[in-house]
């Protein structure tokens, strides 16, 4: 893969520069901090005079709190405050109002109502964690409980107005009924996906400290500057008086791109008590107020002609939300951009139950929708007597089926080819239950297509070249494990034309330029573009100095004829002519030179081309014929996601997403007690996520893809695509092993026996 | 009620006064001793983020009462490196990208150190995966973790042979 990126820089424009950092498999810059225990996560902060908070959770799912034994809690040694709706200090904005783009109604003791199990109903603050925990227990709440509405299929459905974060709930292209009428065969199936909970290993946490009218909060956050604004709004304070620090996030997966009620209560308590207060959620509290992936019921209809080409594609999803808020998993959107069809229709209904409000969880919509789409594609291929890969190739979309626009790039064919070759797909029997391994386990092979949008948001960055040739760059990026500290620094170093070892990268704090949200698989593209442009702006200013300075070997060259690399500016056509940054700055008598950059996609580019990452995932499963136990013995994914900045970290991201696919297909589901509405498996013993032994072999191939349209870096994103395609591939492999088609996720052993 | 206990933590002998008998070993290490490298992921022994060595054995420190460990010799993630020289397991976790967010990493590393010392898994990836399955990594860096344990095992065996 070439490291050359043509790059207009700054108003002067025209530099071409070799990327000497991006494209390299560097280890993580925060690696030593993370392996020695010195990386400071929010709950690791221990300011002087720290108090500890624990909140009490509702044990009913619907009704109101009629009594809290606050006297008993207050009497417990060490307890300094018991906050309930009766004495909660005011917020500037009611928690049932929405603040900002991702705003939702939240629960911050606004009244005695209970709208889901696990809702905070009181906050206890004490000198020690033990005293706070005991104080919360002593509250012994009593309730007036109403019957919980928790049985999804017993609740009425309604037409959703929007899905996800305000996306249209319905979309149609062409004449669906005509497409179905013209079909030689119609395949119609229903699929069910459960509620899933992010369960980042770091529970949500906050340490809040007031210093006069200044507020300092340490809390993991995926959208640092944006959420500073949201916090500030709740307290009606100038944003510059609020410092939000989030240098390390112990995983986010979508649930930390928001402000939640318990955080507000802690900030109020810190103010009232004049001391810093810490709260870390218990694991069971991760199943309440901090969002989740809502359950779905999906119906897909495929119209197919005699050759197996789609004549119509219909995807209707019913998505489960809370009783009081409108976030519905946009599952149907997963089918809009993948397979060529003259007619398609996607729509969403909503269902309300007494649960916390769902939100964005890794590949929101795409994960659930892809699970169903890739399953029905497999079922259709079998009915047609076609190899599943051949069937997908017959329906390969050369242009975006939703808009008719060309793709900015699409190396999906290469993904299919490379993935299939690596996996050894050729020769797969069409019929199920044909293969057994030496131990007698049923063996099956399945595949699925992966797709995920390549969005950009908005970011800004600052870059400063210093007199010694080193540099500092600043943007409030969030590294939740994807490797932003590392890959963004690589991009920034290329923008500045220096080696990354000479770069200081300041990030993770709200007093830096806005890096946008670490979400939607758009952080590297967005914050990376801002950083690159900031560096390029600084270099352009440097080139301006040099080319106008008669003492410089570059005098008279003009900006466009100059390249920057390894801390030197050189003539593009004669690299022996050039000089070091230090020399240019020294002659100009400057200590530093500063550049600014933005990362944002132009509206015209966004409207004229469809921008997606693609991939193909192949799975082998082994199924015990007597016990129904499934093991994913091999997973091979091939992904085309534009330019890969750091192959090592991208590999980890893609594998992580694929392993989330194992969890989706076989393990993850929150189960609610129909009598109480409480989740019965609100812990990591009952809510299963993949462990090491569940992942014998996973392989991620990145397929070369040049994309001159997504952004000037050519970067798409790899954070979420791994889960798409994988869920279907595993389900299809389970069917291929057993002959049993399970359409309710996760697939249980008992589905496969008897 | 206060209790006086002594512990050796990462080689340092500490005399501690426990003002609350309910304090877990994990909270003692984090809140009283100030060693916050050890993490709390679930507080009920299900995730392994709090894994430390007690008298050479790996345990979930969230399930251990501090008061029950009077006289114990404890090693946490902060006690592995010798100055700037990383322990071979730490170095291998970086080299093999055996983590993403890093929150489970202290527990993974302590678990790996103990697994290697137990000598049960050797170089067999299947047994390493089994032996490391008490430590959940939600980012799912499992392939890197397994490779890191294998790499560290080999390096520690080489070091042993060299010094023998």
Boltz contact constraints between the chains, C-beta under 6 A:
constraints:
  - contact:
      token1: [A, 27]
      token2: [B, 94]
      max_distance: 6.0
  - contact:
      token1: [A, 31]
      token2: [B, 94]
      max_distance: 6.0
  - contact:
      token1: [A, 34]
      token2: [B, 99]
      max_distance: 6.0
  - contact:
      token1: [A, 34]
      token2: [B, 102]
      max_distance: 6.0
  - contact:
      token1: [A, 34]
      token2: [B, 105]
      max_distance: 6.0
  - contact:
      token1: [A, 35]
      token2: [B, 90]
      max_distance: 6.0
  - contact:
      token1: [A, 35]
      token2: [B, 93]
      max_distance: 6.0
  - contact:
      token1: [A, 35]
      token2: [B, 94]
      max_distance: 6.0
  - contact:
      token1: [A, 36]
      token2: [B, 81]
      max_distance: 6.0
  - contact:
      token1: [A, 37]
      token2: [B, 37]
      max_distance: 6.0
  - contact:
      token1: [A, 37]
      token2: [B, 77]
      max_distance: 6.0
  - contact:
      token1: [A, 37]
      token2: [B, 78]
      max_distance: 6.0
  - contact:
      token1: [A, 37]
      token2: [B, 106]
      max_distance: 6.0
  - contact:
      token1: [A, 39]
      token2: [B, 102]
      max_distance: 6.0
  - contact:
      token1: [A, 44]
      token2: [B, 36]
      max_distance: 6.0
  - contact:
      token1: [A, 128]
      token2: [B, 20]
      max_distance: 6.0
  - contact:
      token1: [A, 130]
      token2: [B, 20]
      max_distance: 6.0
  - contact:
      token1: [A, 130]
      token2: [B, 22]
      max_distance: 6.0
  - contact:
      token1: [A, 199]
      token2: [B, 138]
      max_distance: 6.0
  - contact:
      token1: [A, 200]
      token2: [B, 138]
      max_distance: 6.0
  - contact:
      token1: [A, 201]
      token2: [B, 41]
      max_distance: 6.0
  - contact:
      token1: [A, 201]
      token2: [B, 103]
      max_distance: 6.0
  - contact:
      token1: [A, 201]
      token2: [B, 104]
      max_distance: 6.0
  - contact:
      token1: [A, 201]
      token2: [B, 138]
      max_distance: 6.0
  - contact:
      token1: [A, 202]
      token2: [B, 103]
      max_distance: 6.0
  - contact:
      token1: [A, 250]
      token2: [B, 101]
      max_distance: 6.0
  - contact:
      token1: [A, 250]
      token2: [B, 103]
      max_distance: 6.0
  - contact:
      token1: [A, 251]
      token2: [B, 101]
      max_distance: 6.0
  - contact:
      token1: [A, 251]
      token2: [B, 138]
      max_distance: 6.0
  - contact:
      token1: [A, 251]
      token2: [B, 139]
      max_distance: 6.0
  - contact:
      token1: [A, 283]
      token2: [B, 42]
      max_distance: 6.0
  - contact:
      token1: [A, 480]
      token2: [B, 101]
      max_distance: 6.0
  - contact:
      token1: [A, 481]
      token2: [B, 100]
      max_distance: 6.0
  - contact:
      token1: [A, 481]
      token2: [B, 101]
      max_distance: 6.0
  - contact:
      token1: [A, 481]
      token2: [B, 139]
      max_distance: 6.0
  - contact:
      token1: [A, 648]
      token2: [B, 97]
      max_distance: 6.0
  - contact:
      token1: [A, 652]
      token2: [B, 97]
      max_distance: 6.0
  - contact:
      token1: [A, 652]
      token2: [B, 100]
      max_distance: 6.0
  - contact:
      token1: [A, 652]
      token2: [B, 141]
      max_distance: 6.0
  - contact:
      token1: [A, 655]
      token2: [B, 143]
      max_distance: 6.0
  - contact:
      token1: [A, 656]
      token2: [B, 139]
      max_distance: 6.0
  - contact:
      token1: [A, 656]
      token2: [B, 140]
      max_distance: 6.0
  - contact:
      token1: [A, 659]
      token2: [B, 140]
      max_distance: 6.0
  - contact:
      token1: [A, 684]
      token2: [B, 42]
      max_distance: 6.0
  - contact:
      token1: [A, 684]
      token2: [B, 46]
      max_distance: 6.0
  - contact:
      token1: [A, 684]
      token2: [B, 47]
      max_distance: 6.0
  - contact:
      token1: [A, 685]
      token2: [B, 46]
      max_distance: 6.0
  - contact:
      token1: [A, 691]
      token2: [B, 133]
      max_distance: 6.0
  - contact:
      token1: [A, 691]
      token2: [B, 136]
      max_distance: 6.0
  - contact:
      token1: [A, 692]
      token2: [B, 129]
      max_distance: 6.0
  - contact:
      token1: [A, 692]
      token2: [B, 132]
      max_distance: 6.0
  - contact:
      token1: [A, 692]
      token2: [B, 133]
      max_distance: 6.0
  - contact:
      token1: [A, 692]
      token2: [B, 142]
      max_distance: 6.0
  - contact:
      token1: [A, 693]
      token2: [B, 129]
      max_distance: 6.0
  - contact:
      token1: [A, 693]
      token2: [B, 130]
      max_distance: 6.0
  - contact:
      token1: [A, 693]
      token2: [B, 133]
      max_distance: 6.0
  - contact:
      token1: [A, 695]
      token2: [B, 142]
      max_distance: 6.0
  - contact:
      token1: [A, 698]
      token2: [B, 143]
      max_distance: 6.0
